[in-house]
Amino acid sequence: MRALLLVNPKATSTHRRTRDVLIRALGAAVDLSVEETAYRGHATALAATAHAKGFDTVAVLGGDGTINETVNGLLDARPAGGANERPALIVIPGGSANVFARALGLPNNPVEATGAVLEALREGRRRTIGLGQAIWHDEVSGPDPGAGAPPDQRRSRYFTFCAGLGYDAEVVRAVEGLRSAGHRALPALYVNTTVRHFFVTDRRRPAIRLTRPGRPPEDGIFMAIVSNTSPWTYAGTRPINPTPWAGFETGLDMLGLRRMGLPTVLALVRQIIGEHRGLPRGKHLVQLHDEAEFTLHASRPVAFQLDGDYLGEHEWVIFRAIPDALQVLV
């Protein structure tokens, strides 16, 4: 088996010695080629060539951002035959949260995860998973999707575990700014930023409207969390589960908030931190499960994030479920 390993040398939870050990372990099991990513989007470019170069699998040693880039490269290459013809994905967590790897059931420790991956290789264990896709206009205030934006003016990107419009994306934007200033991506950074930003976000003017084919629109939404699996993220070792029914084998789920008052938010937080199977309850919640497609419109540009990557402010985003999109060795 030929494998391409993409390594993010700036990954949060690994250092050179650990990476060398993991590379040697993988190299003993497969015919391994190693590439280090050097800039944003580099993993996408490298993964897009993997099928043409004859690689059977693409492994990633990095965080959720590097994994997202790799997944988009694999799907953008579009070999005939779909998931069965694309190189399979191997994930070795190296970031701070590692949401996708943990959702697949992999250990959060990169050494332990490598052991699990090697076991999957020996036993030929593969899992076919669905992904989410987001589509938006390239400009901040592009034409509404109902008006038929030209295809060449649309952008799209696949996501593995989540996307969001509103407050959660504003937090991601703030954290990215802090990280670029030298702060480490520790759980405390996300928690502190989330709390501080709550008091400066717009909690009086909801901007988001939900539309679905064949359904009446729903207005007055402040923020929307879109999930392809659960949990949505982690606070250290504790999962945060606003959409506990989401999974790789179903369509997309969504949780929207129609009120951003402190009592409403605190009541929601109590219901979503930790292991929960039931849906959150509250009269100000908008909830979707197993949806094939829906669109979030905004009356003003709102922050947008995808797999923890801030993607600017937009006035509409279409979300689609892409079933059976990718094979993963787990």
GUPA-325948 format. One record per residue (C-alpha): x, y, z; residue in one letter; chain. Coordinates in pm, whole numbers, padded with zeros to 5 digits. Example, Ala and Ser with C-alpha at 12.3 -4.5 7.8 and 13.67 -1.06 7.14 Angstrom:
2
[node [01230,-00450,00780],'A','A']
[node [01367,-00106,00714],'S','A']
***
This chain:
330
[node [00000,00000,00000],'M','A']
[node [00131,00343,-00098],'R','A']
[node [00055,00622,00147],'A','A']
[node [00115,00996,00144],'L','A']
[node [00163,01147,00489],'L','A']
[node [00092,01519,00524],'L','A']
[node [00256,01668,00833],'V','A']
[node [00178,02007,00979],'N','A']
[node [00508,02101,01149],'P','A']
[node [00325,02366,01354],'K','A']
[node [00067,02125,01495],'A','A']
[node [-00018,02215,01853],'T','A']
[node [00030,01886,02037],'S','A']
[node [00332,01731,01863],'T','A']
[node [00702,01809,01838],'H','A']
[node [00980,01694,01604],'R','A']
[node [01081,01386,01806],'R','A']
[node [00721,01261,01831],'T','A']
[node [00665,01318,01461],'R','A']
[node [00981,01124,01373],'D','A']
[node [00866,00827,01583],'V','A']
[node [00521,00826,01422],'L','A']
[node [00667,00852,01073],'I','A']
[node [00895,00554,01135],'R','A']
[node [00604,00349,01270],'A','A']
[node [00386,00423,00966],'L','A']
[node [00680,00372,00731],'G','A']
[node [00726,00020,00862],'A','A']
[node [00366,-00068,00768],'A','A']
[node [00324,00105,00428],'V','A']
[node [00524,00248,00141],'D','A']
[node [00532,00600,00284],'L','A']
[node [00602,00939,00127],'S','A']
[node [00611,01240,00360],'V','A']
[node [00529,01604,00282],'E','A']
[node [00532,01894,00530],'E','A']
[node [00275,02167,00482],'T','A']
[node [00426,02513,00444],'A','A']
[node [00129,02749,00408],'Y','A']
[node [-00248,02770,00439],'R','A']
[node [-00409,02557,00170],'G','A']
[node [-00094,02353,00105],'H','A']
[node [-00253,02030,00231],'A','A']
[node [-00541,02080,-00014],'T','A']
[node [-00303,02111,-00307],'A','A']
[node [-00101,01806,-00202],'L','A']
[node [-00403,01585,-00137],'A','A']
[node [-00560,01678,-00471],'A','A']
[node [-00270,01509,-00654],'T','A']
[node [-00268,01191,-00444],'A','A']
[node [-00499,00985,-00668],'H','A']
[node [-00317,01081,-00987],'A','A']
[node [00016,00988,-00827],'K','A']
[node [-00107,00643,-00733],'G','A']
[node [-00141,00675,-00356],'F','A']
[node [-00388,00437,-00192],'D','A']
[node [-00421,00641,00126],'T','A']
[node [-00352,00992,00250],'V','A']
[node [-00255,01025,00616],'A','A']
[node [-00268,01351,00808],'V','A']
[node [-00068,01440,01117],'L','A']
[node [-00217,01770,01226],'G','A']
[node [-00520,01945,01368],'G','A']
[node [-00873,01986,01239],'D','A']
[node [-00770,02265,01000],'G','A']
[node [-00509,02051,00823],'T','A']
[node [-00752,01758,00809],'I','A']
[node [-01020,01981,00655],'N','A']
[node [-00776,02100,00388],'E','A']
[node [-00680,01740,00310],'T','A']
[node [-01042,01626,00282],'V','A']
[node [-01119,01911,00043],'N','A']
[node [-00820,01819,-00171],'G','A']
[node [-00932,01456,-00189],'L','A']
[node [-01286,01547,-00292],'L','A']
[node [-01186,01827,-00530],'D','A']
[node [-00980,01576,-00730],'A','A']
[node [-01309,01396,-00812],'R','A']
[node [-01185,01062,-00946],'P','A']
[node [-01450,00854,-01120],'A','A']
[node [-01623,00614,-00884],'G','A']
[node [-01653,00840,-00581],'G','A']
[node [-01542,00732,-00234],'A','A']
[node [-01433,00385,-00348],'N','A']
[node [-01186,00533,-00597],'E','A']
[node [-01049,00813,-00381],'R','A']
[node [-00750,00745,-00158],'P','A']
[node [-00869,00652,00191],'A','A']
[node [-00799,00892,00476],'L','A']
[node [-00585,00818,00782],'I','A']
[node [-00610,01064,01071],'V','A']
[node [-00347,01113,01341],'I','A']
[node [-00451,01394,01576],'P','A']
[node [-00195,01667,01630],'G','A']
[node [-00403,01974,01712],'G','A']
[node [-00559,02121,02022],'S','A']
[node [-00919,01994,01999],'A','A']
[node [-00895,01713,01738],'N','A']
[node [-01274,01701,01710],'V','A']
[node [-01288,01497,01389],'F','A']
[node [-01040,01233,01509],'A','A']
[node [-01221,01192,01839],'R','A']
[node [-01560,01172,01664],'A','A']
[node [-01417,00879,01465],'L','A']
[node [-01335,00708,01794],'G','A']
[node [-00958,00759,01777],'L','A']
[node [-00755,00833,02092],'P','A']
[node [-00667,01199,02137],'N','A']
[node [-00301,01113,02195],'N','A']
[node [-00111,01098,01860],'P','A']
[node [00102,00798,01965],'V','A']
[node [-00200,00597,02078],'E','A']
[node [-00392,00704,01767],'A','A']
[node [-00106,00580,01548],'T','A']
[node [-00129,00243,01720],'G','A']
[node [-00503,00231,01644],'A','A']
[node [-00438,00327,01282],'V','A']
[node [-00175,00054,01242],'L','A']
[node [-00425,-00197,01380],'E','A']
[node [-00684,-00076,01128],'A','A']
[node [-00429,-00117,00849],'L','A']
[node [-00347,-00473,00953],'R','A']
[node [-00713,-00570,00975],'E','A']
[node [-00827,-00371,00670],'G','A']
[node [-01088,-00177,00868],'R','A']
[node [-01250,00104,00670],'R','A']
[node [-01550,00321,00737],'R','A']
[node [-01736,00522,00474],'T','A']
[node [-01859,00855,00610],'I','A']
[node [-02069,01143,00491],'G','A']
[node [-01953,01503,00485],'L','A']
[node [-02114,01844,00484],'G','A']
[node [-02076,02102,00210],'Q','A']
[node [-02115,02478,00241],'A','A']
[node [-02174,02703,-00063],'I','A']
[node [-02159,03082,-00053],'W','A']
[node [-02094,03384,-00272],'H','A']
[node [-01739,03505,-00314],'D','A']
[node [-01834,03861,-00219],'E','A']
[node [-01963,03977,00120],'V','A']
[node [-02297,04092,-00024],'S','A']
[node [-02344,03867,-00326],'G','A']
[node [-02681,03792,-00485],'P','A']
[node [-02926,03587,-00284],'D','A']
[node [-02914,03216,-00380],'P','A']
[node [-03280,03238,-00479],'G','A']
[node [-03183,03500,-00738],'A','A']
[node [-02947,03252,-00901],'G','A']
[node [-02589,03359,-00834],'A','A']
[node [-02369,03260,-01131],'P','A']
[node [-02185,02934,-01057],'P','A']
[node [-01846,03093,-01121],'D','A']
[node [-01912,03345,-00843],'Q','A']
[node [-01988,03077,-00586],'R','A']
[node [-01741,02917,-00351],'R','A']
[node [-01783,02582,-00179],'S','A']
[node [-01601,02382,00082],'R','A']
[node [-01658,02049,00251],'Y','A']
[node [-01659,02012,00629],'F','A']
[node [-01605,01711,00847],'T','A']
[node [-01778,01800,01174],'F','A']
[node [-01926,02151,01197],'C','A']
[node [-01995,02494,01056],'A','A']
[node [-02165,02798,01202],'G','A']
[node [-02299,03148,01146],'L','A']
[node [-02311,03417,01411],'G','A']
[node [-02173,03415,01763],'Y','A']
[node [-01973,03091,01746],'D','A']
[node [-01799,03211,01428],'A','A']
[node [-01725,03544,01595],'E','A']
[node [-01550,03352,01874],'V','A']
[node [-01347,03155,01617],'V','A']
[node [-01246,03485,01453],'R','A']
[node [-01136,03630,01787],'A','A']
[node [-00937,03317,01878],'V','A']
[node [-00760,03319,01541],'E','A']
[node [-00656,03678,01610],'G','A']
[node [-00519,03581,01951],'L','A']
[node [-00332,03284,01806],'R','A']
[node [-00173,03502,01540],'S','A']
[node [-00055,03726,01825],'A','A']
[node [00125,03433,01986],'G','A']
[node [-00134,03282,02223],'H','A']
[node [-00143,02903,02244],'R','A']
[node [-00461,02723,02137],'A','A']
[node [-00541,02586,02482],'L','A']
[node [-00898,02508,02597],'P','A']
[node [-00880,02802,02840],'A','A']
[node [-00822,03040,02548],'L','A']
[node [-01146,02928,02381],'Y','A']
[node [-01346,02935,02704],'V','A']
[node [-01224,03280,02809],'N','A']
[node [-01278,03421,02460],'T','A']
[node [-01629,03275,02444],'T','A']
[node [-01725,03433,02776],'V','A']
[node [-01572,03773,02697],'R','A']
[node [-01719,03790,02348],'H','A']
[node [-02070,03713,02471],'F','A']
[node [-02093,04062,02619],'F','A']
[node [-01993,04238,02295],'V','A']
[node [-02186,04034,02035],'T','A']
[node [-02515,04174,01905],'D','A']
[node [-02779,04015,02129],'R','A']
[node [-03066,04243,02028],'R','A']
[node [-03096,04218,01648],'R','A']
[node [-03127,03863,01512],'P','A']
[node [-03004,03850,01153],'A','A']
[node [-03050,03492,01034],'I','A']
[node [-03339,03328,00848],'R','A']
[node [-03364,02954,00781],'L','A']
[node [-03519,02827,00457],'T','A']
[node [-03573,02466,00348],'R','A']
[node [-03729,02318,00033],'P','A']
[node [-04102,02274,00086],'G','A']
[node [-04104,02429,00435],'R','A']
[node [-04199,02775,00561],'P','A']
[node [-03903,02998,00653],'P','A']
[node [-03803,03055,01014],'E','A']
[node [-03682,03403,01112],'D','A']
[node [-03527,03571,01414],'G','A']
[node [-03221,03348,01461],'I','A']
[node [-02911,03496,01628],'F','A']
[node [-02669,03209,01573],'M','A']
[node [-02677,02871,01400],'A','A']
[node [-02458,02566,01463],'I','A']
[node [-02452,02315,01176],'V','A']
[node [-02324,01964,01255],'S','A']
[node [-02214,01665,01050],'N','A']
[node [-02143,01459,01362],'T','A']
[node [-02132,01488,01738],'S','A']
[node [-01990,01626,01953],'P','A']
[node [-01966,01978,01818],'W','A']
[node [-01640,02041,02001],'T','A']
[node [-01465,01974,02332],'Y','A']
[node [-01384,02176,02641],'A','A']
[node [-01073,01985,02741],'G','A']
[node [-01193,01628,02791],'T','A']
[node [-01562,01719,02811],'R','A']
[node [-01769,01697,02491],'P','A']
[node [-02004,01980,02397],'I','A']
[node [-02313,01836,02232],'N','A']
[node [-02570,02085,02100],'P','A']
[node [-02674,01834,01828],'T','A']
[node [-02636,01489,01991],'P','A']
[node [-02824,01303,01714],'W','A']
[node [-02583,01414,01439],'A','A']
[node [-02371,01141,01279],'G','A']
[node [-02156,01057,00979],'F','A']
[node [-02428,00825,00844],'E','A']
[node [-02710,01082,00847],'T','A']
[node [-02774,01423,00694],'G','A']
[node [-02693,01754,00862],'L','A']
[node [-02824,01874,01198],'D','A']
[node [-02865,02232,01316],'M','A']
[node [-02924,02418,01640],'L','A']
[node [-03032,02781,01620],'G','A']
[node [-03092,03033,01899],'L','A']
[node [-03377,03284,01879],'R','A']
[node [-03274,03454,02201],'R','A']
[node [-02928,03543,02330],'M','A']
[node [-03010,03654,02682],'G','A']
[node [-02785,03525,02958],'L','A']
[node [-03052,03301,03122],'P','A']
[node [-03132,03138,02785],'T','A']
[node [-02767,03075,02702],'V','A']
[node [-02683,02941,03049],'L','A']
[node [-02982,02704,03034],'A','A']
[node [-02855,02574,02700],'L','A']
[node [-02497,02537,02822],'V','A']
[node [-02612,02319,03112],'R','A']
[node [-02782,02084,02865],'Q','A']
[node [-02501,02045,02612],'I','A']
[node [-02183,02002,02816],'I','A']
[node [-02101,01637,02880],'G','A']
[node [-02252,01314,02749],'E','A']
[node [-02614,01374,02647],'H','A']
[node [-02839,01171,02418],'R','A']
[node [-03151,01382,02429],'G','A']
[node [-03196,01702,02232],'L','A']
[node [-03164,02033,02419],'P','A']
[node [-03498,02179,02524],'R','A']
[node [-03613,02538,02509],'G','A']
[node [-03881,02742,02335],'K','A']
[node [-03618,02968,02181],'H','A']
[node [-03435,02686,02000],'L','A']
[node [-03461,02596,01631],'V','A']
[node [-03355,02236,01569],'Q','A']
[node [-03304,02028,01255],'L','A']
[node [-03204,01662,01220],'H','A']
[node [-03094,01456,00918],'D','A']
[node [-03147,01733,00662],'E','A']
[node [-03028,01697,00303],'A','A']
[node [-03014,02073,00232],'E','A']
[node [-03107,02408,00383],'F','A']
[node [-03000,02772,00349],'T','A']
[node [-02918,03033,00611],'L','A']
[node [-02981,03389,00495],'H','A']
[node [-02871,03697,00690],'A','A']
[node [-03008,04050,00682],'S','A']
[node [-02653,04180,00729],'R','A']
[node [-02310,04019,00685],'P','A']
[node [-02248,03771,00969],'V','A']
[node [-01939,03576,01070],'A','A']
[node [-01902,03227,00919],'F','A']
[node [-01678,02940,01036],'Q','A']
[node [-01624,02590,00904],'L','A']
[node [-01445,02314,01100],'D','A']
[node [-01307,02586,01327],'G','A']
[node [-01170,02796,01039],'D','A']
[node [-01299,03154,01009],'Y','A']
[node [-01416,03229,00652],'L','A']
[node [-01529,03592,00669],'G','A']
[node [-01873,03753,00682],'E','A']
[node [-02152,03648,00447],'H','A']
[node [-02520,03707,00382],'E','A']
[node [-02616,03354,00281],'W','A']
[node [-02475,03004,00298],'V','A']
[node [-02626,02687,00149],'I','A']
[node [-02561,02367,00345],'F','A']
[node [-02579,02023,00184],'R','A']
[node [-02521,01671,00315],'A','A']
[node [-02284,01463,00099],'I','A']
[node [-02346,01095,00187],'P','A']
[node [-02082,00822,00147],'D','A']
[node [-01819,01078,00052],'A','A']
[node [-01498,00937,00197],'L','A']
[node [-01339,00621,00331],'Q','A']
[node [-01149,00646,00659],'V','A']
[node [-00923,00381,00814],'L','A']
[node [-01030,00356,01179],'V','A']
***
